Amino acid sequence: QELVRQGEALKRTEQMVDKMDQDLKTSQRHINSIKSVWGGLVNYFKAKPPESKPEQNGAPEYYANSRLKEAIVSSKEQESKYQESHPNLRKLDNSDSDFNKADLVSSVQKDVYPKNQQLRAYHQKIDTNLDEMSSGLSRLKSLALGLQTEIEEQDDMLDRLTKKVETLDVNIKNTDRKVRQL
């Protein structure tokens, strides 16, 4: 969730840099008007730039990666199921002794387990624990893949933003130099 919030902040920053670039272009027009009569005439007859949103240069509206969103939702669902089924996290049911043997029967046939009742119960418990571990690992894998994709997208956004800021810095220095010459 923090990564999604950071992505939104990056998007807002990119929009602000685009707005600054647009404002700088407007300032350049005004400087040309002040600098000479000819510049003023050129600006007068030149089509005024539209007052719409600044160009995004390949920066679509920011939405968190769908893979990450799905992984977060899936993870929350699995976490709640896990908490409901985990013996130490759920409310204790005192209707039976240490564990309810009917709960431990899995989809595996009983013939696979040893004939000894205690050994069978332990094997079933181990299988149940392995199933829980497997679902937890798959949850972690999907979260990791979602995070990887989101981080790659934000890395691309940072590269794009860095290039825009460098260009804007050069343009600001040039505009400042021109203003000082006036």
N, C-alpha and C positions, 0 to 999 in steps of 0.2 A: 504494500500500500504506500510505503514511503517512496518507493521507486516511481510509482504512478504520480505522486504529488510532485516529485522532482521533475518529471517529464512535463507536467503542466506548467511549472515555473520556467523551465527552459523555453517552452512555447511562448509564454508571455514575454520573456526576455527577447526572443527573436522578433516578436511583433513590435516591441518598443524600439529595437534597433532599426527595423524597417521604417517606422514612423520618423525616427531621427534622420534617416537618409532622405526621406521625402521632405522634411523640413529644411534640410541642408540644400536640397535642390531649389526650393522656394527662395531661400536666402541668396543663393547664387544668382537667381533671376533679379532679385532686388539690387544686389551689388552691381550687376551689369547695367541696370537702369541708372544707378547713381554715378557710375564710373564715366559714362559718356552719353551724349545725346543720341548717338548712333545706337548704343546698347539699349537705350530706352525705347527708341523707335522699333528696333528689332523685337524687343519683348512685347511691345504694344500690338504688333501685327502677328506675332507668333501665337499659335493656339495655346491657351492656358491649359496647364495640366489638370486633369480631372481631380476633383476633391474627394475621390472615393478612397477606399482603404488602400494602404500601400501594398505594393506587390509582395507576394510571399516567396517568390523564387523557389518553388518546389516544396514549400512548407505547408502541407495541408493542415486542416484543423486537427489538433492533437487529441488522439484517443489512445488509451493504453492498449498494448498489444492484446489481441483477443486470446491468444494462447495463455498469456499470463492471467487474464481475467478468468478464463475457464479453470485454470489450475488453482486459483485462489478459492473460487466457489466450490470446486471439487474437494479441495483440502479442508474447507470448513465443514462440509457435509461429512467427510470421512472422520474428521476429528470429533464431531458430535456423536457419530455412531460408535467410535472407539471408546469415548468416555462412558457411553451407556453400557457397553459390553465389558469394560475392564473391571475386574473384581475389586481393585483398590480405588477406583474412581467413581463407581456407582454406589448407590445406597445398598447396604447389605440386606439381603433377604434371608432371614433367620428360619425360614420354613424347613430347610434341610440342614444337613451337617456342613462340612467344609465346602463341598461343591455339589452341584446337582448333576448327576451322571447323565441325565437326559439332555442337558444343555451341551454336553461334550460330544455327543454323537454327531459326526460330520457326514459329509456326502460320500465318504469312503466306506466301502462295505466292511462290515464287522469281521468278515473272514480273513481280512488282511492282518488284523491285529492278533496278538497271541491269545491263547485261551485263558490264561491267568487273568482274573478280573482286575487286580490291582495294576498289573503290567499293561493291560489293555487300556485302562483309564489314563495311565501316564502317557502312553503312546498317543492317545487321542488328544490329551492336553498339549503335548508337544506339537502335534499337527495343527491344533487351533492356534497356538502361539506362533508357529511358522507362518500360518495364513495371515495373522495380524501383522507380522513383520513384513511380509510380502506386500500387503496393501499399504503399509506405511512407507516402504521403499518406493513403491510406484508413485505415491503421492509426492514424495520428495523429488523424484525424477521429473514429474510433470512441472512442479514448481521451479526446479532448476532450469528446465528447458524454457519455461516462460520468462524467467528472469534473464536468461542468456539473450533471448530475442529482444526483450525490452532494453537491455543494456546496449546491444548492438545498434538499435534504432536511436537511442539517445546519444550514442557515440557519433553517429552520422550527423545528428542534429547539432552536436557541439562543434564538429568540424565545419559545418555550414555556418554556424554562428560566429566562429572564430574568423573565418574568411570575411564575413560581412563587417565585423568589428574592425578588422585591420583596414579594410577599404574605407570605412567610415572615418577612421582615425586619420588616414592620409587626406581625405577630402576636407575634414575639419581643419587640419593644419594649413592646407592650401587656401581655404576660405579665410582663415584667420590672417594669413599673410596678405591676402588681397585687401582685407578690411584695414589693416595697418598701413597699407600703401595709399589708401584714400586719404 
